[in-house]
Each structure stands twice: as structure tokens, then as C-alpha cells.
């Protein structure tokens, strides 16, 4: 077997006494029986992406295991001692339903405690947003969640939060990564100081649910709540710990839970993917909605930060909304409620991301509220709250089915968002309308924006090279025309340059660098290309729009936009 020198050096390190005999035996097994897997396990170090660190579980520096997470935690401990000198240090840790999450969470707790840091460890699995809440509630400087969100069952991950409750962002993430990379595996302190590990549960749960209800309730009548029939599925994940209680305490009594998916299970046995972005994931929930004649379906991903929503259209048929649609519905509802309460005075903002629908800007403008737009990932929306303390954050979201209501939680939060979309639905139904009708009316008032995501999976070393080459080609040979429409502007977030192709003028963009390209065409279409920060994928986000004179014109306008999207896909050869 011919092993590259860098891989061989990494493999040999993992065969030293620093690593336990079980790990060494597993490495030797890969050497003799799975050379390709050996390469994949050792060719690079796992990296922090838009949603922290995610990877396949197994041995090696490109895998999730006790040593890679131990090294992260040791580096993070060292960094905390540097930036918070002579302070009592505290960290909160949560984990989801994935295989090994509980044992890996204890490893992380052990390392923190061995470094003299007080640890608050949830006694059982909890939703990711509850960790963000707990961190602030307990006055911790740092928080960790063991999760891989909606990735396949063989994955796990490690998300790092800071004292504001948001995930780490530059330059801090770079400083932490440098500290970790400069650390050798033999420096990890695995011997726990059990006196510094405190288990937490009920007190935090009660405070979290109470906060969720306070943030996402808007004077919906008891009658309206009783008249709304909801189907909910946790997709075998952590939301079963919080969402039923939140809905019940908020006064929603007609909640039908999909029983086959209510038990947390890292195998996710009833779905191909536990991702509410995938229509198939809500198949069982939709069937239950028909059986119970329910008005709305909500499904959450395993760590309960994303939600998928289905509602009835004008013909009474259940249809799935995409992340952009739920985002504009909830944002519009929040803006309307804030205006009704007289709380909008020009010192508020909503948040979105560069790959999400431009309709967010239209909505915010119509209410005299600023819409701040950041890079992909909720850590950037959390950073907006920290960077602009003089402004009130109303809410915000991103196209990938995440939403945040207020700032009690500084990450996408499917608990509060589930309650909020039920408030939208209950009030609409009570007024003789529906969620679907409200959406169509928003299109009439703000323009009909339609988005579509093309996601190309490219696994392993070869896939990574292919993705990198695709981005290089798009940069070095920028498209001048897409589907018969001239490209008028190209934004390159890696060089921070926006180039006007008509005038040749270059503008420097004041936003952190990221491997993202956005093309704008003369008819108002927008196409964004970016490699995923958490999965082996390259994603193309397409947004098209048209005027909608009345709701009666919706079907014709949608057909027009669908054709435009398909022409863009064909023109860019994205199939």
C-alpha cells in the first residue's frame, strides 16, 4: 500500500502510547483491510465550518472521536485561561440523540474539569437552543453542543458558543483554532475532576420554556388556540424534550405527535434523512395531518434548531413551505405585532443572510426597520446583536429552515419558532384567513420572490478537490450571461470585491471573507455559489422574482418563475 507521507506521519502518531490500545488496534485494522478509509480518516484535520465541527465518527484526525474532541477541548480550555485570567471559569455542555453523544459529552466535561473549569452538563439530551439559553442563564463564558444536526447517522459534531450565547466568529474562532493546532495529543488532560462537574436539568428546562413562551406569544385568544389543530414530529430528535411542553403551556391543546418518531434514536429509522428541508422527512406527519384534519404540520431536525412547516393551500391540500417562506411569514408577523404595540421607532432590525431571499429587505423597508444581512450561518446574526447593542433585534432567519425570535437564544431556535408559526396560523384562521393566504398577500405587497436550491454532493478527498475547482472556475472565468440574461454584478466574498460588469467599477465589501460568489442578472435574478461548511456539498442558491398584481395571478406567476429557475439550472449546467 502506497501511503502519502503526511498521511503516514499522522497514522504513525496514532500508533504511539498516547492513544489507547483499542484506538491503535482500530488504526491497524484500517491499514490492513480498508486503505481508502485510512486515507479519508487521516488526510487532514477536521475543520470548523459554518456550524462548528462535524464529521464521521471513527479513529483518525479527520474523524470525530475522544481524541479529536479532547484536543479541541484542551485547546479551548487553554484559550479560556488566556482570555479570562484570574476569573472563575464556567462552561455548559449539551448533547443530542446521536450515537456516542452522551459518552463524548462526558469526555469533553472531563477535560474541561481537569483544567479547573466548572462544568454544567445536561443529564440527558437537550435541544441545541437550550444550550445557548443555559449558557447565559448560568453566566458561563463558553458552551458546547455535541451534535451533527441533520447529517446521516454516522456523523457527530462539536459546536462552540461564547459568553453572549452565540457561536464563535472571527477573529476568535481563528485564535481558538490556532491554539488547538499548536497542541499535541499528549497534552490532553483526560483525568476528570468530578467535583467540578454539575449535572443540570429541570431548573433550566422550566426557565427555557418560560422564556420561549414570553418571546413567541402575541395575544392569541384561547379560542383561536383551541381551534388550531397541529401535527408535530421531532424526527427522533431532541425537540420532544421541549416543544410539546412549550405548546401545552402556551395554551395549544390540539397537538398530535407522530408516535413512531417521538422516541429519540440516532439511527433515525423512519426517515432517509432527519432533515425537515427534505420533503420525505415529513411524510408520516403529513399522513397524520390528513387523518386528524389538522391545519399545520411542524417537524424539527435532531438538535431542534431547524423547523419544516406544511400548511393547507386554497384547495385544502397540505403543501410544504420552504425556509424562505416560513422566514418571511414569521418576520412579517413579528413586524406587524411590534407595529401594533407601538414599539417600532427606527431603532430595531431584523437579520438575514446573503443566500436567503431578498424579500426580507422589502419587508423590513415597508415597516421602516433595518434588515442586516450577514454571511451564511446563525453565528453572524447573533454577532449582529452583539455588535449593535443600541438596536433592538426583532427576529431573523436564513433559507435553511432556521429562525430566531428575539435575543434570549442567540442561535436558530425551533422551539420558539414552532410556537411563533402556530401563533401565525391561529390568528390567521381566527380572522378567516390561513397561513397560505397570508403568504400570497405578502407576495402581492412586496413582490413574488421564489427561491430554489441546487445541492451537489461530492464526497471525500476527490470530492473536495472537485468542489474547490468548481469555485476556481467560477472565479477565474466569471459568467457574463446566465439563461439569456446579462450578468450585471458579481460579488466575490473571498476577495471582498463587488464588480459591476457594466461599468467595470469595483467596490470593496465590508463583510468578513468567505468562499462565496453571487451573480446578479439584469432581470433581478440572483445566483449564489458556496461550498457547504458542514457537509461534502457545493450549493447553488437561485432567487427569481416578479410582480404579482393579485392573488388570482399567483399560478401563472409561479409557472413563469419555475421556468426561469429551470432555465438558469440548464444554463449553468447544474444537473
C-alpha positions as CSV (number, residue, x, y, z in Angstrom):
1,X,0.0,0.0,0.0
2,X,1.4,3.4,-1.0
3,X,0.5,6.0,1.7
4,X,1.3,9.7,1.2
5,X,3.9,11.0,3.7
6,X,1.6,13.4,5.5
7,X,-1.0,10.6,6.0
8,X,1.7,8.1,7.1
9,X,3.1,10.6,9.7
10,X,-0.4,11.1,11.1
11,X,-1.1,7.3,11.2
12,X,2.2,6.6,13.0
13,X,1.4,9.2,15.6
14,X,-1.9,7.4,16.4
15,X,0.1,4.2,16.9
16,X,2.0,5.6,19.8
17,X,1.2,5.0,23.5
18,X,-0.5,8.4,23.7
19,X,-3.5,6.6,22.2
20,X,-5.2,3.7,23.9
21,X,-4.8,0.1,22.7
22,X,-8.3,0.0,21.3
23,X,-7.6,3.0,19.1
24,X,-4.3,1.6,17.9
25,X,-5.9,-1.7,17.1
26,X,-8.6,0.1,15.0
27,X,-5.9,2.0,13.1
28,X,-4.0,-1.2,12.3
29,X,-7.3,-2.8,11.2
30,X,-7.8,0.1,8.7
31,X,-4.2,-0.3,7.4
32,X,-4.8,-3.9,6.5
33,X,-8.4,-4.0,5.5
34,X,-9.5,-0.5,4.4
35,X,-6.7,1.6,2.9
36,X,-9.1,4.0,1.3
37,X,-10.9,4.6,4.6
38,X,-7.5,5.0,6.2
39,X,-6.7,7.8,3.8
40,X,-10.0,9.5,4.4
41,X,-9.5,9.2,8.2
42,X,-6.1,10.8,8.2
43,X,-5.5,13.1,5.2
44,X,-6.5,16.3,7.1
45,X,-7.6,17.6,10.4
46,X,-11.4,18.1,11.0
47,X,-12.1,21.8,10.5
48,X,-14.6,24.3,11.9
49,X,-17.2,25.2,9.4
50,X,-20.3,27.4,9.4
51,X,-21.9,25.3,12.0
52,X,-18.9,24.2,14.1
53,X,-17.1,20.9,13.5
54,X,-18.9,17.9,12.0
55,X,-17.6,14.6,10.8
56,X,-17.9,10.8,10.6
57,X,-17.2,9.0,13.9
58,X,-14.1,6.8,13.9
59,X,-10.4,6.8,14.5
60,X,-8.1,9.4,12.9
61,X,-7.6,13.2,12.9
62,X,-10.3,13.6,10.3
63,X,-12.9,11.8,12.4
64,X,-15.0,12.6,15.5
65,X,-13.6,10.7,18.5
66,X,-12.4,11.2,22.1
67,X,-9.0,12.4,20.9
68,X,-10.1,15.0,18.3
69,X,-12.8,16.3,20.7
70,X,-10.3,16.0,23.6
71,X,-7.8,18.1,21.7
72,X,-10.4,20.7,20.8
73,X,-11.5,20.9,24.5
74,X,-7.9,21.1,25.8
75,X,-7.1,23.9,23.3
76,X,-10.3,25.7,24.3
77,X,-9.5,25.3,28.0
78,X,-6.1,26.9,27.4
79,X,-7.7,29.7,25.4
80,X,-10.2,30.4,28.1
81,X,-7.5,30.7,30.7
82,X,-5.7,33.2,28.4
83,X,-8.7,35.5,27.7
84,X,-10.3,35.3,31.2
85,X,-7.3,35.4,33.5
86,X,-7.9,35.2,37.2
87,X,-11.6,34.6,36.7
88,X,-13.7,31.6,37.8
89,X,-14.4,29.8,34.5
90,X,-17.7,28.1,33.7
91,X,-18.9,26.1,30.7
92,X,-22.2,24.5,29.8
93,X,-22.4,21.3,27.8
94,X,-25.4,19.7,25.9
95,X,-25.8,16.8,23.5
96,X,-28.3,15.4,21.2
97,X,-29.6,11.9,20.3
98,X,-26.7,10.8,18.1
99,X,-24.7,7.7,18.7
100,X,-21.9,8.3,21.3
101,X,-23.1,11.8,22.1
102,X,-23.6,11.2,25.8
103,X,-20.1,9.5,26.2
104,X,-18.4,12.1,24.1
105,X,-20.1,14.9,26.1
106,X,-18.7,13.3,29.3
107,X,-15.2,13.2,27.7
108,X,-15.5,16.9,26.9
109,X,-16.7,17.6,30.5
110,X,-13.8,15.6,31.9
111,X,-11.2,17.6,30.0
112,X,-12.7,20.9,31.0
113,X,-12.9,19.9,34.6
114,X,-9.3,18.6,34.5
115,X,-8.3,22.1,33.5
116,X,-10.0,23.6,36.6
117,X,-13.2,24.8,34.8
118,X,-16.6,24.4,36.4
119,X,-18.8,22.3,34.1
120,X,-22.6,22.3,33.9
121,X,-23.5,19.1,32.0
122,X,-27.1,18.3,31.0
123,X,-28.1,15.0,32.5
124,X,-29.8,13.9,29.3
125,X,-30.2,15.0,25.7
126,X,-31.5,18.6,25.1
127,X,-32.2,20.9,22.2
128,X,-29.3,23.0,20.9
129,X,-31.1,26.3,21.5
130,X,-31.5,25.4,25.2
131,X,-27.7,25.3,25.5
132,X,-27.4,28.8,24.2
133,X,-30.1,29.9,26.7
134,X,-28.4,27.9,29.6
135,X,-25.0,29.4,28.9
136,X,-26.4,32.9,29.5
137,X,-28.7,31.8,32.3
138,X,-25.8,30.3,34.2
139,X,-23.3,33.1,33.4
140,X,-20.9,30.8,31.6
141,X,-18.1,32.0,29.3
142,X,-18.4,29.1,27.0
143,X,-20.8,26.4,25.8
144,X,-20.5,23.2,23.8
145,X,-23.1,21.1,22.0
146,X,-22.4,17.6,20.7
147,X,-24.5,17.4,17.6
148,X,-24.3,16.9,13.8
149,X,-27.7,18.4,13.2
150,X,-29.4,16.6,10.3
151,X,-26.3,14.8,9.0
152,X,-26.5,11.0,8.4
153,X,-26.3,8.6,11.5
154,X,-22.6,8.0,11.2
155,X,-21.8,11.7,11.9
156,X,-21.4,13.7,15.1
157,X,-20.1,17.1,15.8
158,X,-18.9,19.9,18.2
159,X,-20.3,23.4,18.3
160,X,-18.7,26.1,20.4
161,X,-20.6,29.0,21.9
162,X,-19.2,32.1,23.7
163,X,-20.4,34.2,26.6
164,X,-23.0,36.1,24.6
165,X,-24.8,32.8,23.8
166,X,-23.8,32.9,20.1
167,X,-21.4,30.6,18.2
168,X,-17.8,31.7,17.9
169,X,-16.9,34.0,15.0
170,X,-13.7,35.6,13.6
171,X,-11.2,36.6,14.8
172,X,-11.9,34.5,17.9
173,X,-12.5,31.2,16.0
174,X,-9.1,31.6,14.3
175,X,-7.4,32.2,17.7
176,X,-9.0,29.1,19.1
177,X,-8.2,27.0,16.1
178,X,-4.5,28.2,16.2
179,X,-4.4,27.2,19.9
180,X,-5.8,23.8,19.1
181,X,-3.5,23.2,16.2
182,X,-0.4,24.1,18.2
183,X,-1.4,21.4,20.8
184,X,-0.1,17.8,20.7
185,X,-2.4,14.9,21.6
186,X,-0.2,14.0,24.6
187,X,-1.1,17.4,26.3
188,X,-4.8,16.5,26.6
189,X,-5.9,16.2,30.3
190,X,-8.4,13.4,30.3
191,X,-8.5,12.8,34.1
192,X,-11.7,14.4,35.4
193,X,-12.1,16.5,38.5
194,X,-15.6,15.2,39.3
195,X,-16.1,17.9,41.9
196,X,-16.3,20.4,39.1
197,X,-18.9,18.6,37.1
198,X,-22.5,19.5,38.0
199,X,-25.5,17.9,36.2
200,X,-28.3,20.2,35.2
201,X,-31.9,19.6,34.0
202,X,-35.3,20.6,35.3
203,X,-34.5,24.2,36.5
204,X,-33.0,25.1,33.1
205,X,-35.9,23.4,31.3
206,X,-38.5,25.4,33.1
207,X,-36.7,28.7,32.6
208,X,-36.2,27.9,28.9
209,X,-39.8,27.0,28.2
210,X,-41.0,30.1,30.1
211,X,-38.6,32.3,28.1
212,X,-39.8,30.7,24.8
213,X,-43.4,31.5,25.6
214,X,-42.7,35.1,26.6
215,X,-40.8,35.7,23.4
216,X,-43.1,34.0,20.9
217,X,-46.6,34.6,22.2
218,X,-48.6,37.5,20.9
219,X,-52.1,37.8,22.5
220,X,-53.7,35.0,20.6
221,X,-57.1,34.2,22.1
222,X,-57.7,30.9,23.9
223,X,-60.5,30.2,21.4
224,X,-58.1,30.7,18.4
225,X,-55.6,28.4,20.0
226,X,-58.2,25.7,20.7
227,X,-59.4,26.0,17.1
228,X,-55.9,25.2,15.6
229,X,-55.0,21.6,15.1
230,X,-51.3,20.9,15.0
231,X,-49.3,17.9,13.9
232,X,-45.8,17.8,15.4
233,X,-42.8,15.4,14.8
234,X,-39.4,15.5,16.5
235,X,-38.0,13.2,13.8
236,X,-36.4,11.0,16.5
237,X,-34.6,14.1,17.9
238,X,-34.3,16.3,21.0
239,X,-37.3,18.6,20.4
240,X,-39.6,16.1,22.1
241,X,-38.0,17.4,25.4
242,X,-39.2,20.9,24.9
243,X,-41.8,21.6,22.1
244,X,-44.8,19.6,23.4
245,X,-44.4,21.3,26.9
246,X,-44.0,24.7,25.3
247,X,-47.1,24.4,23.1
248,X,-49.1,23.0,26.0
249,X,-48.1,25.7,28.5
250,X,-48.7,28.3,25.8
251,X,-52.3,27.1,25.5
252,X,-52.3,24.9,22.4
253,X,-54.2,21.8,23.3
254,X,-54.8,20.1,20.0
255,X,-51.3,18.9,19.3
256,X,-51.0,15.5,17.6
257,X,-47.5,14.0,17.9
258,X,-46.3,11.4,15.4
259,X,-45.8,8.5,17.8
260,X,-43.4,6.5,15.6
261,X,-40.9,9.4,15.5
262,X,-41.3,10.6,19.1
263,X,-38.6,8.4,20.7
264,X,-35.1,9.8,20.3
265,X,-33.0,7.5,18.1
266,X,-29.6,8.2,16.4
267,X,-30.5,5.7,13.7
268,X,-33.4,7.8,12.5
269,X,-35.2,4.6,11.5
270,X,-38.3,6.0,9.8
271,X,-36.6,8.6,7.5
272,X,-33.9,8.6,4.9
273,X,-32.6,11.8,6.3
274,X,-33.8,13.6,9.5
275,X,-33.8,16.9,7.7
276,X,-37.0,18.9,7.6
277,X,-35.6,20.6,4.5
278,X,-36.3,17.2,2.7
279,X,-40.0,16.7,1.9
280,X,-39.7,13.0,2.5
281,X,-38.9,13.6,6.2
282,X,-42.4,14.9,6.9
283,X,-44.2,12.1,5.1
284,X,-45.6,10.5,8.3
285,X,-46.5,13.8,9.8
286,X,-48.5,14.8,6.6
287,X,-50.3,11.4,6.8
288,X,-51.3,12.1,10.4
289,X,-52.4,15.6,9.4
290,X,-54.9,14.1,6.9
291,X,-56.1,11.6,9.5
292,X,-56.7,14.4,12.1
293,X,-57.7,17.1,9.6
294,X,-55.0,19.3,11.1
295,X,-54.2,22.9,9.9
296,X,-50.4,22.8,10.2
297,X,-47.5,20.4,10.4
298,X,-44.2,21.2,12.1
299,X,-41.2,18.9,12.1
300,X,-37.8,19.7,13.6
301,X,-34.3,18.3,13.0
302,X,-32.5,16.1,15.6
303,X,-30.9,19.0,17.5
304,X,-34.1,21.2,17.3
305,X,-32.7,24.3,15.7
306,X,-34.4,24.0,12.3
307,X,-38.1,23.5,11.5
308,X,-40.1,22.4,8.5
309,X,-43.6,23.6,8.1
310,X,-46.6,22.4,6.0
311,X,-49.9,24.2,5.7
312,X,-53.1,23.8,3.6
313,X,-53.4,25.7,0.4
314,X,-56.6,27.2,-1.0
315,X,-57.8,23.8,-2.2
316,X,-57.2,22.3,1.3
317,X,-54.2,20.3,0.2
318,X,-51.2,20.1,2.6
319,X,-48.1,21.8,1.0
320,X,-44.6,22.1,2.3
321,X,-43.2,25.6,2.8
322,X,-39.5,26.3,2.2
323,X,-37.3,28.1,4.7
324,X,-37.6,31.4,2.9
325,X,-41.4,31.3,3.0
326,X,-41.5,30.4,6.7
327,X,-38.9,33.2,7.4
328,X,-40.9,35.9,5.6
329,X,-44.2,34.8,7.2
330,X,-42.7,34.9,10.7
331,X,-40.8,38.1,10.1
332,X,-43.9,39.8,8.7
333,X,-46.0,38.6,11.7
334,X,-43.4,39.9,14.2
335,X,-43.1,43.3,12.4
336,X,-46.9,43.6,12.4
337,X,-47.1,42.8,16.1
338,X,-44.3,45.2,17.0
339,X,-46.0,48.0,15.0
340,X,-49.4,47.3,16.6
341,X,-47.7,47.6,20.0
342,X,-46.1,50.9,19.0
343,X,-42.6,49.5,19.5
344,X,-41.1,50.4,16.1
345,X,-39.2,53.7,16.3
346,X,-36.3,53.3,13.8
347,X,-34.1,51.6,16.4
348,X,-34.9,48.0,15.5
349,X,-33.6,45.5,13.0
350,X,-34.2,42.1,11.5
351,X,-31.5,39.7,10.4
352,X,-30.9,37.6,7.3
353,X,-28.1,36.1,5.3
354,X,-26.6,36.6,1.8
355,X,-28.1,33.4,0.5
356,X,-31.6,34.0,1.8
357,X,-34.5,35.7,0.0
358,X,-34.1,39.4,-0.9
359,X,-37.8,39.7,0.1
360,X,-36.5,40.2,3.7
361,X,-35.2,43.6,2.7
362,X,-38.5,44.5,1.1
363,X,-40.4,43.5,4.2
364,X,-38.2,45.4,6.6
365,X,-38.3,48.6,4.5
366,X,-42.1,48.5,4.4
367,X,-42.0,48.8,8.2
368,X,-39.2,51.3,8.5
369,X,-36.9,48.7,10.0
370,X,-33.4,47.9,9.0
371,X,-32.5,44.5,7.6
372,X,-29.0,43.5,8.3
373,X,-27.5,40.8,6.1
374,X,-24.6,38.6,7.1
375,X,-22.8,35.5,5.9
376,X,-24.4,32.1,6.0
377,X,-24.9,30.7,9.5
378,X,-26.7,32.0,12.5
379,X,-23.5,32.9,14.3
380,X,-23.5,36.0,12.1
381,X,-27.0,37.0,13.1
382,X,-26.0,36.5,16.8
383,X,-23.0,38.7,16.1
384,X,-25.2,41.5,14.8
385,X,-27.0,41.6,18.2
386,X,-23.6,41.9,19.9
387,X,-22.3,44.5,17.5
388,X,-25.3,46.8,17.6
389,X,-26.4,46.9,21.3
390,X,-28.1,50.2,20.6
391,X,-30.6,48.5,18.3
392,X,-33.4,46.0,19.3
393,X,-33.4,42.7,17.5
394,X,-36.9,41.7,16.4
395,X,-36.2,38.4,14.7
396,X,-34.4,36.8,11.8
397,X,-33.7,33.8,9.8
398,X,-32.0,32.0,6.9
399,X,-33.2,29.9,4.0
400,X,-32.1,26.7,5.5
401,X,-35.2,26.5,7.8
402,X,-33.7,28.3,10.8
403,X,-35.3,31.2,12.7
404,X,-34.7,33.2,15.9
405,X,-37.2,35.2,17.8
406,X,-35.7,37.9,20.0
407,X,-32.3,37.6,21.6
408,X,-32.9,35.2,24.6
409,X,-31.4,32.5,22.5
410,X,-28.5,33.5,20.2
411,X,-28.9,30.7,17.6
412,X,-31.6,29.4,15.4
413,X,-34.3,28.0,17.7
414,X,-37.0,25.7,16.6
415,X,-38.7,25.8,20.0
416,X,-39.7,29.5,19.9
417,X,-40.1,29.3,16.1
418,X,-42.6,26.5,16.4
419,X,-44.7,28.4,18.8
420,X,-44.4,31.5,16.6
421,X,-45.6,29.8,13.4
422,X,-48.5,28.4,15.4
423,X,-49.4,31.9,16.6
424,X,-49.3,33.0,12.9
425,X,-51.6,30.1,12.0
426,X,-54.0,30.5,14.9
427,X,-54.5,34.2,14.4
428,X,-54.9,33.8,10.6
429,X,-57.5,31.1,11.0
430,X,-59.4,33.2,13.6
431,X,-59.5,36.1,11.1
432,X,-61.0,33.8,8.3
433,X,-57.6,33.6,6.5
434,X,-54.8,31.0,6.5
435,X,-51.0,30.8,6.6
436,X,-51.1,30.2,2.8
437,X,-53.4,33.2,2.1
438,X,-51.1,35.4,4.3
439,X,-48.1,34.3,2.2
440,X,-49.8,35.1,-1.1
441,X,-50.8,38.5,0.2
442,X,-47.2,39.2,1.2
443,X,-46.2,38.4,-2.4
444,X,-48.8,40.9,-3.7
445,X,-47.5,43.6,-1.3
446,X,-43.7,43.0,-1.6
447,X,-43.2,41.2,-4.9
448,X,-43.2,37.5,-5.6
449,X,-39.8,36.1,-4.7
450,X,-39.2,32.4,-5.4
451,X,-36.0,30.5,-4.4
452,X,-34.6,27.2,-5.3
453,X,-31.5,25.3,-4.0
454,X,-29.3,23.0,-6.1
455,X,-27.1,20.9,-3.8
456,X,-24.4,18.8,-5.4
457,X,-22.8,16.1,-3.1
458,X,-19.0,15.5,-3.7
459,X,-17.6,13.1,-1.0
460,X,-14.1,12.5,0.2
461,X,-10.7,13.9,-1.0
462,X,-11.6,13.8,-4.7
463,X,-15.0,15.5,-4.0
464,X,-13.2,18.3,-2.0
465,X,-10.9,18.9,-4.9
466,X,-13.8,18.9,-7.4
467,X,-15.7,21.5,-5.3
468,X,-12.6,23.7,-5.0
469,X,-12.1,23.5,-8.8
470,X,-15.7,24.5,-9.4
471,X,-15.2,27.6,-7.3
472,X,-11.9,28.4,-9.0
473,X,-13.5,28.1,-12.4
474,X,-16.4,30.4,-11.4
475,X,-13.9,33.0,-10.2
476,X,-11.4,32.9,-13.0
477,X,-14.0,32.6,-15.7
478,X,-17.0,34.6,-14.4
479,X,-20.2,34.1,-16.3
480,X,-21.2,37.0,-18.4
481,X,-24.6,35.7,-19.2
482,X,-27.0,33.2,-17.5
483,X,-30.0,31.9,-19.4
484,X,-30.1,34.7,-21.8
485,X,-29.8,37.4,-19.1
486,X,-26.7,39.6,-18.8
487,X,-24.8,39.4,-15.5
488,X,-24.6,42.9,-14.2
489,X,-22.8,42.4,-10.9
490,X,-20.5,39.7,-9.3
491,X,-19.8,39.8,-5.6
492,X,-16.8,37.8,-4.5
493,X,-16.8,37.4,-0.8
494,X,-13.3,35.8,-0.8
495,X,-11.7,38.9,-2.3
496,X,-14.4,41.3,-0.7
497,X,-14.8,42.8,-4.2
498,X,-18.1,43.6,-5.9
499,X,-17.6,44.1,-9.6
500,X,-20.1,45.9,-11.8
501,X,-19.7,44.3,-15.2
502,X,-21.5,47.1,-17.0
503,X,-19.2,50.0,-15.7
504,X,-16.2,48.0,-14.6
505,X,-16.4,49.6,-11.2
506,X,-15.1,47.7,-8.2
507,X,-16.5,48.2,-4.7
508,X,-14.9,46.9,-1.5
509,X,-17.5,45.0,0.6
510,X,-17.3,45.5,4.3
511,X,-18.1,41.9,5.4
512,X,-15.8,39.0,6.6
513,X,-14.2,37.0,3.9
514,X,-15.9,33.7,2.8
515,X,-15.7,31.3,-0.1
516,X,-18.9,32.6,-1.7
517,X,-19.8,34.1,-5.2
518,X,-23.0,35.8,-6.0
519,X,-24.1,36.7,-9.6
520,X,-26.9,39.3,-10.2
521,X,-28.6,39.4,-13.7
522,X,-30.3,42.3,-15.4
523,X,-33.8,40.8,-14.7
524,X,-33.3,40.8,-10.9
525,X,-32.3,37.2,-10.6
526,X,-29.6,36.2,-8.0
527,X,-27.5,33.1,-8.1
528,X,-25.1,32.3,-5.2
529,X,-22.4,29.6,-5.2
530,X,-20.8,28.3,-2.0
531,X,-19.3,25.1,-0.6
532,X,-21.1,23.9,2.5
533,X,-19.3,24.4,5.7
534,X,-20.7,21.3,7.3
535,X,-21.3,18.7,4.5
536,X,-19.4,17.5,1.4
537,X,-21.5,19.6,-0.9
538,X,-21.4,22.7,-3.2
539,X,-24.7,24.6,-3.1
540,X,-26.2,27.0,-5.7
541,X,-29.0,29.3,-4.3
542,X,-31.2,30.7,-7.0
543,X,-33.6,33.6,-6.4
544,X,-36.0,34.9,-9.0
545,X,-38.9,37.4,-8.7
546,X,-41.8,39.0,-10.4
547,X,-44.6,41.5,-9.7
548,X,-47.9,39.9,-8.5
549,X,-50.9,42.2,-9.2
550,X,-53.3,40.0,-7.3
551,X,-53.5,36.6,-5.6
552,X,-55.5,35.4,-8.6
553,X,-52.4,35.7,-10.8
554,X,-50.3,33.5,-8.5
555,X,-50.4,30.3,-10.5
556,X,-49.4,32.0,-13.7
557,X,-46.6,33.9,-12.0
558,X,-45.3,30.8,-10.3
559,X,-45.2,28.9,-13.6
560,X,-43.2,31.8,-15.1
561,X,-40.7,31.8,-12.2
562,X,-40.4,28.0,-12.2
563,X,-39.5,28.1,-15.9
564,X,-37.0,30.8,-15.2
565,X,-35.3,28.7,-12.5
566,X,-35.1,25.7,-14.7
567,X,-33.5,27.8,-17.5
568,X,-30.9,29.0,-15.0
569,X,-30.1,25.4,-13.9
570,X,-29.8,24.3,-17.5
571,X,-27.8,27.4,-18.5
572,X,-25.3,26.8,-15.6
573,X,-25.3,23.0,-16.2
574,X,-26.1,22.3,-12.6
575,X,-27.9,19.0,-13.2
